[in-house]
Every structure is written in structure tokens, then in C-alpha cells.
Amino acid sequence: MGHIGDRLIEEGRRKRTALVVGLDPDLRYIPDAIRQGADPETGEGAAEAIYAFNRIVIDAVADHVVAVKPQLAYYEIYGASGIGALERTIRYARSKGLLVLNDAKRGDIGPTSAAYARAFLGDGPIAGDMVTVNPFLGSDGYMPFIEAAETAGKVVFVLLKTSNPSSGELQDVKLDGGGALYMKLAEELERLAARSLGTHGYSCVGAVVGGTYPEEARAIRAALKSAIFLVPGYGAQGGSAEALRPFFDVRGEGAVVSSSRAILYAYRSLGDHWSSLSEAEIGRAIGEEAAGAKEAINAVRGL
Ligand SMILES: O=c1ccn([C@@H]2O[C@H](COP(=O)(O)O)[C@@H](O)[C@H]2O)c(=O)[nH]1
């Protein structure tokens, strides 16, 4: 039976895209027409503003992306109403035929990870199709997610080599024998990924590999062939389209590239008057930026 990894590949073919747009709504950068007086400091009215903004983003990018990736932190700031905005956003994205990847970066002792897995990969109100997982606690921290993904036919992206500047402080630590910690985890993930290969050769086990580390990606791809890579770092963090080549397989598949700020706030480059732009102008700028990113990524995929 096919799983969400298969759907990612199939939707990517149908729409000719490997792009995922991150939904990291920051009220400070949301124009007045949408913010409608919501206060970035107190958060009053924030949930409505976030949901209104996300709807505009989703409508603008739906033809250019395989999935949206809500970043949980931006919703948790506002407590119950923020989580409510996340719930509504997930429903809206699905109504537009998009897959949902919760960027939650969870991971804990076994029973707590199992509860997180139920929350994000089950049938509950904030469950999506995919979730990011922090493996720092070890296998009893990440296995409940992998088992839940296998059961539900969903996908878990395990943090492997992250895009941030200090990711090497721990992830690159050399182990006895000389290999880096992230390579040891890559080898372990390949063993686990083999348990749930889908129609297109990819698994319920995915990996986060930063677009800012193409050399590391080359080595990881050689060891970890069965995992779809989630690739953040393109755009606002300085990762270029050209650097994305080693993340993809020979068919130009097997990776999805996420971009948040560069697309969400594209209208800010229209000038100082960005805060007074209309909803239509905002949607147009976001849609054009997403279309441009999709094509730039497609060029390195050989499409
Ligand atoms: O290694 C990682 C893992 C996750 N992220 C998340 O992706 C987005 C990136 O946002 P941009 O605006 O495109 O830089 C954000 O939600 C991060 O939490 C990451 O950047 N790197």
C-alpha cells in the first residue's frame, strides 16, 4: 500500500515541483490589511490574523508546492488561540489538496514520544501527514514516531544535519573510527528506512538535511538512499539552488526543499509601503516568489 512518501513523489510529479512553503507567521511582518489591529506584542487578535495570512499564502502557493510546513513555535506563542489557528490552517491546507508537515521537532523519553506521535501522526486536531523529530534522546525517543508513521502510512523527518551555522558543534563530532555522528545516524536510519519502502523506493523514514551543507549531503545521500530529504536553508538562510543538486536522486526526486521567510514576506521587497499593500498585491508577490523558487529548484533537478 502506498504511503505519504509515495504521495510526496507523485504530487511532486503532477505539479512539477519539489517545493514546500513554511508557514512561520510573524505578526511584525504581516501587512495592516490582514493584521487588522492585532498587536504583535500582546498577541491580541493574533490567531485571526495568522489564519487570515495563512489562507492568503496557501491560496497563492497551492499550485507551486507539494506541502506546507507550519512551524509550531509561531503558533504556540499564542497559546490555545494560536493552536486553534494551526488547526484551522491544517484543515484549510488539506481542503486545497496540500500535504501538511508539522515542523515540531519533538522527541522525548519513549512514552512521551509515543504521545507526541499520537498528537502529530494520529487523527487528532493538529495531526498532519508528516512531522519533524529530534533524535537527541536516542532510539527510544525516535522509534515511537517511526512506528507510528509506519502504522499510519505517514512520514517522520529525523533531524540529521541541520541547516544552522552551529549544527556541526554536536552533529559533526567525530566518533571512534573517524566518522561524524550524523553519518552514524544516517546509517542507522537507512536500516530503519528499509522497513517501509514505498512504490517509488522511498520510506516512511525521512531526514532533515540542511541546504547550507551540500558536501555533507553528498555523503549522507550515499549512505541513506531510502529516505526523502527535507531540505531547509534555501533562501533566507543563504542556501542557493545550485547547492541543492546532491540532495536529489538521479531522477531529480527524493528531496523536498522548504522555504519560509523568503516566500512569506516577498512583498516586503516591493518597498517601504509594504504594510499598506492590499491582500491581492500580497498574494501576487507571494505566488510569484514561490513560482520562481519552484523553477530555480527544477532547473537543478534537470526539469
Ligand atoms: O535544519 C533545519 C531544520 C528546520 N528549519 C526550519 O525551517 C524553517 C526555515 O525558515 P527560512 O525562513 O526558510 O529560513 C524554519 O521554520 C526553521 O525552524 C531550519 O531552518 N533548519
The ligand as a MOL file (V3000), in Angstrom:
LIG
                    3D

  0  0  0     0  0            999 V3000
M  V30 BEGIN CTAB
M  V30 COUNTS 21 22 0 0 0
M  V30 BEGIN ATOM
M  V30 1 O 17.7600 22.3280 9.9190 0
M  V30 2 C 16.7160 22.9950 9.9910 0
M  V30 3 C 15.5180 22.4420 10.3910 0
M  V30 4 C 14.3920 23.2250 10.3690 0
M  V30 5 N 14.4360 24.5170 9.9950 0
M  V30 6 C 13.1620 25.2760 9.9780 0
M  V30 7 O 12.8600 25.6080 8.6100 0
M  V30 8 C 12.3960 26.9410 8.5260 0
M  V30 9 C 13.3820 27.7760 7.7430 0
M  V30 10 O 12.8880 29.0700 7.5610 0
M  V30 11 P 13.5290 30.0890 6.4620 0
M  V30 12 O 12.7560 31.3360 6.6870 0
M  V30 13 O 13.2930 29.4820 5.1180 0
M  V30 14 O 14.9700 30.2200 6.8030 0
M  V30 15 C 12.1870 27.4280 9.9530 0
M  V30 16 O 10.8660 27.1210 10.3360 0
M  V30 17 C 13.1560 26.5840 10.7580 0
M  V30 18 O 12.6940 26.3720 12.0770 0
M  V30 19 C 15.6070 25.0530 9.5980 0
M  V30 20 O 15.7010 26.2350 9.2280 0
M  V30 21 N 16.7330 24.2770 9.5980 0
M  V30 END ATOM
M  V30 BEGIN BOND
M  V30 1 2 1 2
M  V30 2 1 2 3
M  V30 3 1 2 21
M  V30 4 2 3 4
M  V30 5 1 4 5
M  V30 6 1 5 6
M  V30 7 1 5 19
M  V30 8 1 6 7
M  V30 9 1 6 17
M  V30 10 1 7 8
M  V30 11 1 8 9
M  V30 12 1 8 15
M  V30 13 1 9 10
M  V30 14 1 10 11
M  V30 15 2 11 12
M  V30 16 1 11 13
M  V30 17 1 11 14
M  V30 18 1 15 16
M  V30 19 1 15 17
M  V30 20 1 17 18
M  V30 21 2 19 20
M  V30 22 1 19 21
M  V30 END BOND
M  V30 END CTAB
M  END
